[in-house]
Amino acid sequence: MKRALWIWAGVSAVLLAFFFSTSGVSPETRYYADTSAVLFLVILVVVAVASLITYVIVRLLNNRVGDRLAAKRLPRFIGWNLLRSHKLRPTVWSRIRQRFADAGRKPLGPKLARAALGVALVAAALLIERPQVFNAIADAANPISARVVQLVLLGFGGLLVASAITTVVAGIAHRGGGRAPALLRFKPKSAVTVPTFISIVGVAIGVWALIVVLGVMQGLQGGLRDRILSTDAHIVVEPENADGVLDAPLHLETQLRAIDGVVEAHAFIHGEVMASTPTGIAVNVVIKGMDEDALQNSLQLKDMMVSGGAEWVRRPEGLIPDRQRYPLGGGREQDDEGSEREKLVPRAKQSIDLLPGLLIGAELGRSLHANVGDEVQLIIPDGDVGPTGLRPKLRSFRVAGIFRTGMYEFDQKRGYIALDEAQRFFNYGPDLNRLEARIANVDETDRIMAQLNGVIDGGEEPARMVASDWRARNRTLFSALELERVIIFVLLVFIIFVSSLLIVSSLVMLVVEKVRDIALLKALGASDKSVVRAFIVIGSFIGVMGALAGTTLGVVTCKVLVWKGLQPPDVFYIEKLPVEIEPFQITLIAVSAIAICLIATIYPSMQAAKLSPSEGLHG
């Protein structure tokens, strides 16, 4: 109990000093300090849990299972006995009986004083819940410090009360029984040595970090891929010339829909504009002009409208707010009670131009401060020709709906208008300049692209149109994500590499410690190969146990993240942290950890094999 109190006192002193040292600092510095403290506690929890899992696995293996495996071959027997600790330790039951006997012989006064102090500390911890006390501590440092003080007091009080109760019960049992103090009974410790245990925990933590980080990376990449596939076209056909148009787009649309696996295909107008309102401006906004059927039934906008709707694009008269439909200013009139008020004049009696409808993304609406019914100006910087040359072309639209796809780039840089309005605004007349399609199974992209290229090429003449799929248009993004995964994998492998260095040092120390045993084995006829294989058994044990403990902890952590649905900050534009567990990836990580541990045994095993029996026995 004294050891637990000293450990708790040390941890409490560090926590209190840390949190009270952040009093008076800026909110940003306090945020980073609190985050660092939380991460440090998470690391401690991970190390503790990894150690616990490792201990359980080692104990299960040590319960006659290891002896049965080691008894089959001499190198296994040698390696298994070299890595075990053969020191004696007291049995658990005899240790408990002796502690009770020692506690029973102590006087009763200090026990009662310890219990009273523990109760007082617990009462003080409960007193912190009162608003006056809590606010006083929070003003002195910060709110987290108040909780830390409460936790410290509860810990000390609980330990003191538990110690007092234990000693009182032990004293009563000891005096009542009248028995002599219990003697300690010893048995072989039969567990692995401390350096071996630390090496296993190091490998386990490295495997855990690899599984969790790569699982999150895999989930992010898969989530991003699904978002792109759900919001963007899978196949796009465009003219070779950026300013050109498609040849017979409606006929090509019909041919593309006839290909097996294509669920929808639409020819449309594609253009890039600036968007502005009296309170905001946005550049590089992509406008897609589509017919009414495509706007209402396309999978790109299905279940993504958060306000308004695609049906208002063709009926903009329903978007005029009542304040504009019935403006004030028609003179004054008297009501039934004789008081005067402004007349409401219907807008229909005045000259008003109905603006065409426009669908915009949620982030674009936020940057423009525009809602459904508001007016937005679209600007083509060089869209018209005047007496002095090129000049901007402006057209006003009314927001008919706001959509949210879940992709920030799309919600910030995309808008939809009616097809005929887009043809007039971008000066395309009856022509179209883009065609896009969506397929049922993205794994059949290569087959559908081959058929589409055959249709576009026409057999003999060179194609005037080019087709690209979702992989080609997002190659840079996915390549960057894949490169990031590889780099993170390599960096985290160094964690296991550091653990392998610890394995090397522990095995070298094992050679020094067991030099007499190794020399005696070689004197009895053990070959150099047998000694090398014995150390390979030790490395295999460390690698397998570390990989097993780390894999267990990593998979459980990923499952907990999926179950809890950890929500990142809003800046990441994702609802919850995606985690994807891939069996092949986990197997690769575990096999890599075992391989690194085996490589780490080469040098110590060679040093042990070079040891001559005469030198070892003489030393």
VEXSEZA-717727 format. One record per residue (C-alpha): x negated, y negated, z; residue in one letter; residue number from 1. Coordinates in steps of 0.25 Angstrom, whole numbers, padded with zeros to 4 digits. Layout:
BEGIN
       u       v       w   residu   num
       X       Y       Z        a   NUM
...
//
This chain:
BEGIN
       u       v       w   residu   num
    0000    0000    0000        m     1
   -0012   -0009    0003        k     2
   -0017   -0007   -0011        r     3
   -0003   -0011   -0017        a     4
   -0002   -0023   -0009        l     5
   -0016   -0028   -0013        w     6
   -0013   -0025   -0028        i     7
    0000   -0033   -0027        w     8
   -0007   -0044   -0019        a     9
   -0017   -0045   -0031        g    10
   -0007   -0045   -0042        v    11
    0002   -0055   -0034        s    12
   -0010   -0065   -0032        a    13
   -0013   -0064   -0047        v    14
    0001   -0066   -0051        l    15
    0004   -0078   -0041        l    16
   -0009   -0085   -0045        a    17
   -0006   -0084   -0060        f    18
    0008   -0089   -0059        f    19
    0006   -0100   -0049        f    20
   -0006   -0104   -0057        s    21
    0003   -0107   -0069        t    22
    0011   -0117   -0061        s    23
    0011   -0131   -0067        g    24
    0006   -0127   -0080        v    25
    0013   -0130   -0093        s    26
    0025   -0121   -0097        p    27
    0017   -0115   -0109        e    28
    0005   -0111   -0101        t    29
    0015   -0105   -0090        r    30
    0021   -0097   -0102        y    31
    0008   -0092   -0106        y    32
    0004   -0089   -0092        a    33
    0017   -0081   -0089        d    34
    0016   -0074   -0102        t    35
    0002   -0069   -0099        s    36
    0005   -0065   -0085        a    37
    0017   -0056   -0091        v    38
    0008   -0050   -0102        l    39
   -0002   -0047   -0091        f    40
    0008   -0040   -0083        l    41
    0013   -0032   -0095        v    42
   -0001   -0028   -0097        i    43
   -0002   -0023   -0083        l    44
    0011   -0016   -0084        v    45
    0006   -0009   -0097        v    46
   -0007   -0004   -0091        v    47
    0001    0001   -0078        a    48
    0011    0008   -0087        v    49
    0000    0014   -0096        a    50
   -0008    0019   -0084        s    51
    0005    0025   -0078        l    52
    0008    0033   -0091        i    53
   -0006    0037   -0092        t    54
   -0006    0042   -0078        y    55
    0006    0050   -0080        v    56
    0001    0056   -0093        i    57
   -0012    0060   -0087        v    58
   -0005    0066   -0074        r    59
    0004    0074   -0083        l    60
   -0008    0079   -0092        l    61
   -0016    0082   -0079        n    62
   -0005    0091   -0073        n    63
   -0011    0104   -0079        r    64
   -0009    0100   -0093        v    65
   -0023    0095   -0095        g    66
   -0029    0107   -0088        d    67
   -0022    0116   -0098        r    68
   -0026    0109   -0110        l    69
   -0041    0108   -0105        a    70
   -0042    0122   -0101        a    71
   -0041    0127   -0116        k    72
   -0054    0121   -0121        r    73
   -0067    0117   -0114        l    74
   -0069    0103   -0119        p    75
   -0054    0100   -0114        r    76
   -0058    0106   -0101        f    77
   -0070    0097   -0100        i    78
   -0064    0085   -0105        g    79
   -0051    0086   -0096        w    80
   -0060    0088   -0083        n    81
   -0069    0077   -0087        l    82
   -0059    0066   -0088        l    83
   -0051    0070   -0075        r    84
   -0054    0065   -0061        s    85
   -0058    0076   -0052        h    86
   -0057    0068   -0039        k    87
   -0048    0072   -0028        l    88
   -0037    0063   -0023        r    89
   -0027    0064   -0012        p    90
   -0013    0070   -0015        t    91
   -0002    0061   -0016        v    92
    0006    0067   -0004        w    93
   -0006    0068    0005        s    94
   -0009    0053    0002        r    95
    0005    0049    0005        i    96
    0005    0057    0018        r    97
   -0008    0051    0023        q    98
   -0003    0037    0019        r    99
    0010    0039    0028        f   100
    0001    0044    0039        a   101
   -0008    0032    0039        d   102
    0003    0023    0038        a   103
    0010    0029    0050        g   104
   -0002    0027    0059        r   105
   -0001    0012    0057        k   106
    0006    0003    0067        p   107
    0020   -0001    0065        l   108
    0018   -0016    0067        g   109
    0010   -0019    0054        p   110
    0021   -0011    0046        k   111
    0032   -0019    0051        l   112
    0025   -0032    0049        a   113
    0022   -0027    0034        r   114
    0036   -0024    0032        a   115
    0041   -0038    0038        a   116
    0031   -0045    0028        l   117
    0036   -0037    0017        g   118
    0050   -0040    0020        v   119
    0046   -0055    0021        a   120
    0040   -0055    0007        l   121
    0052   -0048    0001        v   122
    0061   -0058    0007        a   123
    0052   -0070    0002        a   124
    0052   -0064   -0012        a   125
    0068   -0063   -0011        l   126
    0067   -0078   -0006        l   127
    0061   -0082   -0019        i   128
    0074   -0079   -0026        e   129
    0080   -0092   -0020        r   130
    0080   -0103   -0030        p   131
    0072   -0113   -0020        q   132
    0061   -0104   -0018        v   133
    0060   -0099   -0032        f   134
    0060   -0113   -0038        n   135
    0049   -0117   -0028        a   136
    0040   -0106   -0032        i   137
    0043   -0109   -0047        a   138
    0040   -0124   -0046        d   139
    0027   -0120   -0039        a   140
    0023   -0111   -0051        a   141
    0033   -0106   -0060        n   142
    0045   -0096   -0060        p   143
    0037   -0084   -0063        i   144
    0029   -0087   -0050        s   145
    0041   -0086   -0042        a   146
    0044   -0072   -0047        r   147
    0030   -0068   -0045        v   148
    0030   -0073   -0031        v   149
    0043   -0065   -0028        q   150
    0037   -0052   -0035        l   151
    0024   -0054   -0026        v   152
    0032   -0055   -0013        l   153
    0041   -0043   -0017        l   154
    0029   -0035   -0020        g   155
    0022   -0038   -0007        f   156
    0034   -0036    0001        g   157
    0039   -0023   -0005        g   158
    0025   -0017   -0003        l   159
    0024   -0022    0011        l   160
    0038   -0016    0015        v   161
    0035   -0003    0007        a   162
    0022   -0002    0015        s   163
    0029   -0005    0028        a   164
    0040    0005    0026        i   165
    0031    0016    0021        t   166
    0022    0014    0034        t   167
    0033    0014    0043        v   168
    0039    0027    0037        v   169
    0026    0033    0038        a   170
    0023    0029    0052        g   171
    0037    0035    0056        i   172
    0034    0048    0049        a   173
    0020    0049    0054        h   174
    0024    0047    0069        r   175
    0036    0055    0068        g   176
    0029    0067    0062        g   177
    0017    0066    0071        g   178
    0008    0073    0060        r   179
   -0006    0071    0058        a   180
   -0011    0061    0046        p   181
   -0010    0068    0033        a   182
   -0023    0072    0026        l   183
   -0026    0069    0012        l   184
   -0026    0081    0002        r   185
   -0034    0079   -0011        f   186
   -0032    0085   -0025        k   187
   -0040    0083   -0038        p   188
   -0036    0070   -0044        k   189
   -0036    0077   -0058        s   190
   -0033    0064   -0065        a   191
   -0041    0057   -0076        v   192
   -0052    0048   -0072        t   193
   -0050    0033   -0070        v   194
   -0058    0029   -0083        p   195
   -0050    0039   -0091        t   196
   -0037    0034   -0086        f   197
   -0041    0020   -0089        i   198
   -0045    0024   -0103        s   199
   -0031    0031   -0105        i   200
   -0024    0019   -0101        v   201
   -0032    0010   -0110        g   202
   -0029    0019   -0122        v   203
   -0014    0019   -0118        a   204
   -0013    0004   -0117        i   205
   -0020    0003   -0131        g   206
   -0010    0013   -0137        v   207
    0002    0006   -0130        w   208
   -0002   -0008   -0136        a   209
   -0004   -0002   -0150        l   210
    0010    0004   -0150        i   211
    0017   -0008   -0144        v   212
    0011   -0018   -0153        v   213
    0011   -0010   -0165        l   214
    0026   -0006   -0162        g   215
    0029   -0021   -0161        v   216
    0022   -0025   -0174        m   217
    0029   -0013   -0181        q   218
    0042   -0018   -0176        g   219
    0039   -0032   -0180        l   220
    0035   -0028   -0194        q   221
    0047   -0019   -0195        g   222
    0057   -0029   -0190        g   223
    0051   -0040   -0200        l   224
    0052   -0030   -0211        r   225
    0067   -0027   -0208        d   226
    0070   -0042   -0207        r   227
    0064   -0045   -0220        i   228
    0071   -0033   -0227        l   229
    0084   -0037   -0221        s   230
    0083   -0052   -0225        t   231
    0075   -0053   -0237        d   232
    0077   -0046   -0251        a   233
    0070   -0033   -0253        h   234
    0067   -0035   -0268        i   235
    0066   -0049   -0275        v   236
    0065   -0051   -0290        v   237
    0060   -0065   -0295        e   238
    0054   -0071   -0308        p   239
    0039   -0071   -0310        e   240
    0039   -0086   -0311        n   241
    0043   -0092   -0298        a   242
    0052   -0102   -0305        d   243
    0058   -0092   -0315        g   244
    0072   -0085   -0315        v   245
    0076   -0071   -0316        l   246
    0080   -0064   -0329        d   247
    0094   -0059   -0328        a   248
    0095   -0059   -0313        p   249
    0109   -0054   -0312        l   250
    0106   -0042   -0321        h   251
    0093   -0039   -0313        l   252
    0102   -0040   -0301        e   253
    0111   -0029   -0306        t   254
    0099   -0020   -0310        q   255
    0093   -0022   -0296        l   256
    0106   -0018   -0289        r   257
    0107   -0006   -0298        a   258
    0094    0000   -0292        i   259
    0096    0010   -0282        d   260
    0093    0005   -0268        g   261
    0096   -0010   -0270        v   262
    0107   -0014   -0261        v   263
    0108   -0029   -0266        e   264
    0102   -0038   -0276        a   265
    0105   -0053   -0279        h   266
    0099   -0063   -0289        a   267
    0098   -0077   -0283        f   268
    0091   -0090   -0283        i   269
    0078   -0092   -0275        h   270
    0073   -0106   -0271        g   271
    0064   -0113   -0261        e   272
    0069   -0127   -0255        v   273
    0068   -0136   -0243        m   274
    0079   -0137   -0234        a   275
    0083   -0150   -0226        s   276
    0093   -0156   -0216        t   277
    0093   -0169   -0209        p   278
    0086   -0162   -0197        t   279
    0077   -0152   -0204        g   280
    0069   -0147   -0216        i   281
    0064   -0133   -0221        a   282
    0055   -0130   -0232        v   283
    0053   -0118   -0241        n   284
    0067   -0113   -0239        v   285
    0071   -0102   -0249        v   286
    0085   -0103   -0254        i   287
    0092   -0091   -0261        k   288
    0104   -0094   -0270        g   289
    0113   -0082   -0270        m   290
    0127   -0079   -0275        d   291
    0139   -0078   -0265        e   292
    0139   -0063   -0264        d   293
    0124   -0062   -0261        a   294
    0125   -0072   -0250        l   295
    0137   -0065   -0243        q   296
    0133   -0051   -0245        n   297
    0117   -0051   -0246        s   298
    0110   -0043   -0235        l   299
    0101   -0054   -0233        q   300
    0112   -0062   -0226        l   301
    0120   -0051   -0221        k   302
    0123   -0053   -0206        d   303
    0113   -0064   -0205        m   304
    0122   -0076   -0205        m   305
    0122   -0083   -0191        v   306
    0131   -0094   -0195        s   307
    0139   -0098   -0208        g   308
    0140   -0088   -0219        g   309
    0136   -0085   -0233        a   310
    0151   -0087   -0238        e   311
    0150   -0102   -0235        w   312
    0139   -0104   -0246        v   313
    0150   -0104   -0256        r   314
    0160   -0112   -0248        r   315
    0152   -0124   -0242        p   316
    0165   -0132   -0239        e   317
    0167   -0124   -0227        g   318
    0154   -0128   -0221        l   319
    0157   -0143   -0220        i   320
    0158   -0147   -0205        p   321
    0171   -0153   -0200        d   322
    0163   -0166   -0197        r   323
    0160   -0167   -0212        q   324
    0173   -0162   -0217        r   325
    0181   -0172   -0208        y   326
    0172   -0184   -0206        p   327
    0175   -0196   -0198        l   328
    0177   -0209   -0205        g   329
    0191   -0210   -0211        g   330
    0195   -0222   -0203        g   331
    0202   -0222   -0189        r   332
    0216   -0218   -0186        e   333
    0225   -0217   -0173        q   334
    0229   -0205   -0167        d   335
    0242   -0202   -0160        d   336
    0237   -0209   -0147        e   337
    0233   -0221   -0154        g   338
    0218   -0220   -0153        s   339
    0210   -0221   -0166        e   340
    0200   -0211   -0171        r   341
    0192   -0208   -0184        e   342
    0199   -0201   -0195        k   343
    0195   -0187   -0200        l   344
    0194   -0188   -0215        v   345
    0193   -0174   -0222        p   346
    0180   -0172   -0230        r   347
    0188   -0168   -0242        a   348
    0193   -0182   -0244        k   349
    0179   -0187   -0246        q   350
    0169   -0183   -0256        s   351
    0160   -0172   -0251        i   352
    0151   -0162   -0258        d   353
    0151   -0148   -0253        l   354
    0137   -0143   -0251        l   355
    0133   -0128   -0255        p   356
    0131   -0118   -0244        g   357
    0117   -0114   -0239        l   358
    0113   -0102   -0230        l   359
    0101   -0104   -0222        i   360
    0092   -0096   -0212        g   361
    0094   -0099   -0197        a   362
    0080   -0104   -0195        e   363
    0081   -0113   -0207        l   364
    0094   -0119   -0201        g   365
    0087   -0121   -0188        r   366
    0076   -0129   -0195        s   367
    0086   -0137   -0203        l   368
    0095   -0139   -0191        h   369
    0106   -0134   -0200        a   370
    0119   -0126   -0197        n   371
    0130   -0121   -0205        v   372
    0137   -0133   -0212        g   373
    0125   -0142   -0211        d   374
    0119   -0148   -0224        e   375
    0105   -0144   -0229        v   376
    0097   -0149   -0241        q   377
    0089   -0140   -0250        l   378
    0078   -0147   -0257        i   379
    0070   -0142   -0269        i   380
    0057   -0151   -0269        p   381
    0055   -0150   -0284        d   382
    0069   -0145   -0288        g   383
    0073   -0157   -0297        d   384
    0067   -0166   -0308        v   385
    0069   -0181   -0308        g   386
    0063   -0193   -0315        p   387
    0051   -0192   -0307        t   388
    0049   -0177   -0308        g   389
    0052   -0166   -0298        l   390
    0061   -0170   -0286        r   391
    0067   -0163   -0275        p   392
    0081   -0156   -0277        k   393
    0091   -0157   -0265        l   394
    0104   -0150   -0262        r   395
    0112   -0150   -0250        s   396
    0118   -0137   -0244        f   397
    0127   -0134   -0232        r   398
    0123   -0123   -0223        v   399
    0133   -0111   -0225        a   400
    0126   -0101   -0216        g   401
    0114   -0098   -0207        i   402
    0108   -0084   -0207        f   403
    0097   -0077   -0199        r   404
    0089   -0066   -0205        t   405
    0079   -0064   -0193        g   406
    0067   -0068   -0202        m   407
    0062   -0082   -0199        y   408
    0057   -0084   -0212        e   409
    0070   -0081   -0219        f   410
    0079   -0089   -0209        d   411
    0069   -0101   -0211        q   412
    0067   -0101   -0226        k   413
    0080   -0096   -0232        r   414
    0093   -0101   -0237        g   415
    0104   -0096   -0247        y   416
    0114   -0104   -0256        i   417
    0123   -0100   -0267        a   418
    0118   -0095   -0280        l   419
    0124   -0106   -0289        d   420
    0119   -0117   -0279        e   421
    0105   -0112   -0279        a   422
    0105   -0111   -0295        q   423
    0108   -0126   -0296        r   424
    0099   -0130   -0284        f   425
    0087   -0123   -0289        f   426
    0090   -0126   -0304        n   427
    0091   -0111   -0309        y   428
    0104   -0113   -0316        g   429
    0110   -0099   -0318        p   430
    0096   -0092   -0316        d   431
    0092   -0084   -0304        l   432
    0077   -0082   -0299        n   433
    0078   -0071   -0288        r   434
    0084   -0057   -0286        l   435
    0083   -0050   -0273        e   436
    0087   -0036   -0269        a   437
    0089   -0028   -0256        r   438
    0087   -0013   -0256        i   439
    0093   -0002   -0247        a   440
    0080    0005   -0243        n   441
    0067   -0004   -0243        v   442
    0059    0009   -0244        d   443
    0064    0010   -0259        e   444
    0058   -0004   -0262        t   445
    0047    0002   -0272        d   446
    0057    0010   -0279        r   447
    0067   -0001   -0281        i   448
    0056   -0011   -0285        m   449
    0051   -0001   -0296        a   450
    0065   -0001   -0302        q   451
    0067   -0016   -0301        l   452
    0053   -0018   -0307        n   453
    0057   -0009   -0319        g   454
    0070   -0018   -0321        v   455
    0062   -0031   -0320        i   456
    0051   -0026   -0330        d   457
    0061   -0022   -0340        g   458
    0052   -0012   -0346        g   459
    0043   -0020   -0355        e   460
    0042   -0035   -0353        e   461
    0035   -0041   -0341        p   462
    0044   -0044   -0330        a   463
    0048   -0058   -0327        r   464
    0053   -0055   -0314        m   465
    0046   -0049   -0302        v   466
    0051   -0041   -0290        a   467
    0046   -0040   -0276        s   468
    0050   -0032   -0264        d   469
    0051   -0036   -0249        w   470
    0037   -0029   -0247        r   471
    0030   -0038   -0257        a   472
    0036   -0051   -0252        r   473
    0033   -0048   -0238        n   474
    0019   -0042   -0240        r   475
    0011   -0053   -0233        t   476
    0020   -0052   -0221        l   477
    0020   -0037   -0219        f   478
    0005   -0036   -0223        s   479
    0002   -0046   -0211        a   480
    0011   -0038   -0202        l   481
    0004   -0025   -0206        e   482
   -0010   -0032   -0204        l   483
   -0006   -0037   -0191        e   484
   -0002   -0023   -0186        r   485
   -0015   -0017   -0191        v   486
   -0023   -0028   -0184        i   487
   -0015   -0027   -0171        i   488
   -0017   -0011   -0172        f   489
   -0032   -0013   -0173        v   490
   -0033   -0023   -0162        l   491
   -0025   -0014   -0152        l   492
   -0033   -0002   -0156        v   493
   -0045   -0010   -0149        f   494
   -0037   -0008   -0136        i   495
   -0038    0007   -0138        i   496
   -0053    0005   -0142        f   497
   -0056   -0002   -0129        v   498
   -0049    0009   -0122        s   499
   -0059    0019   -0130        s   500
   -0071    0011   -0125        l   501
   -0065    0013   -0111        l   502
   -0064    0028   -0114        i   503
   -0079    0028   -0119        v   504
   -0084    0021   -0106        s   505
   -0075    0031   -0097        s   506
   -0080    0043   -0104        l   507
   -0095    0038   -0103        v   508
   -0093    0036   -0088        m   509
   -0086    0050   -0088        l   510
   -0099    0056   -0095        v   511
   -0108    0049   -0084        v   512
   -0098    0054   -0073        e   513
   -0097    0068   -0078        k   514
   -0112    0070   -0082        v   515
   -0114    0082   -0073        r   516
   -0101    0089   -0077        d   517
   -0105    0087   -0092        i   518
   -0119    0092   -0090        a   519
   -0114    0104   -0082        l   520
   -0104    0107   -0093        l   521
   -0115    0107   -0103        k   522
   -0124    0115   -0094        a   523
   -0113    0126   -0094        l   524
   -0112    0126   -0109        g   525
   -0103    0115   -0114        a   526
   -0107    0110   -0127        s   527
   -0109    0096   -0132        d   528
   -0096    0098   -0140        k   529
   -0088    0102   -0128        s   530
   -0092    0090   -0121        v   531
   -0089    0081   -0133        v   532
   -0075    0088   -0134        r   533
   -0073    0086   -0119        a   534
   -0075    0071   -0120        f   535
   -0066    0071   -0133        i   536
   -0055    0078   -0124        v   537
   -0057    0066   -0114        i   538
   -0055    0056   -0125        g   539
   -0043    0063   -0131        s   540
   -0037    0064   -0117        f   541
   -0038    0048   -0115        i   542
   -0033    0046   -0129        g   543
   -0021    0055   -0128        v   544
   -0017    0050   -0115        m   545
   -0019    0036   -0118        g   546
   -0012    0037   -0131        a   547
    0000    0045   -0124        l   548
    0001    0035   -0113        a   549
    0000    0023   -0123        g   550
    0010    0029   -0133        t   551
    0020    0031   -0122        t   552
    0019    0017   -0116        l   553
    0019    0011   -0130        g   554
    0031    0018   -0135        v   555
    0039    0015   -0122        v   556
    0035    0000   -0123        t   557
    0040    0000   -0138        c   558
    0053    0007   -0134        k   559
    0055   -0003   -0122        v   560
    0052   -0015   -0132        l   561
    0063   -0009   -0141        v   562
    0073   -0007   -0130        w   563
    0071   -0020   -0123        k   564
    0071   -0028   -0136        g   565
    0060   -0038   -0132        l   566
    0063   -0052   -0138        q   567
    0052   -0060   -0143        p   568
    0053   -0076   -0143        p   569
    0062   -0082   -0153        d   570
    0050   -0087   -0161        v   571
    0048   -0073   -0167        f   572
    0062   -0072   -0173        y   573
    0064   -0058   -0169        i   574
    0075   -0053   -0159        e   575
    0067   -0043   -0152        k   576
    0053   -0037   -0153        l   577
    0053   -0026   -0163        p   578
    0046   -0013   -0159        v   579
    0044   -0001   -0169        e   580
    0038    0012   -0164        i   581
    0032    0020   -0175        e   582
    0027    0034   -0172        p   583
    0016    0035   -0182        f   584
    0010    0022   -0177        q   585
    0011    0026   -0162        i   586
    0004    0040   -0166        t   587
   -0007    0032   -0174        l   588
   -0010    0023   -0161        i   589
   -0010    0036   -0152        a   590
   -0019    0043   -0161        v   591
   -0028    0031   -0163        s   592
   -0030    0030   -0148        a   593
   -0033    0044   -0146        i   594
   -0044    0043   -0158        a   595
   -0050    0031   -0152        i   596
   -0051    0038   -0138        c   597
   -0057    0050   -0145        l   598
   -0068    0042   -0152        i   599
   -0071    0035   -0138        a   600
   -0076    0049   -0133        t   601
   -0087    0051   -0144        i   602
   -0098    0043   -0136        y   603
   -0095    0049   -0122        p   604
   -0094    0063   -0127        s   605
   -0107    0062   -0135        m   606
   -0114    0056   -0122        q   607
   -0108    0068   -0114        a   608
   -0112    0078   -0125        a   609
   -0127    0073   -0125        k   610
   -0128    0075   -0110        l   611
   -0137    0086   -0106        s   612
   -0134    0096   -0095        p   613
   -0148    0094   -0088        s   614
   -0146    0078   -0088        e   615
   -0132    0079   -0082        g   616
   -0135    0089   -0072        l   617
   -0148    0082   -0068        h   618
   -0141    0069   -0066        g   619
//
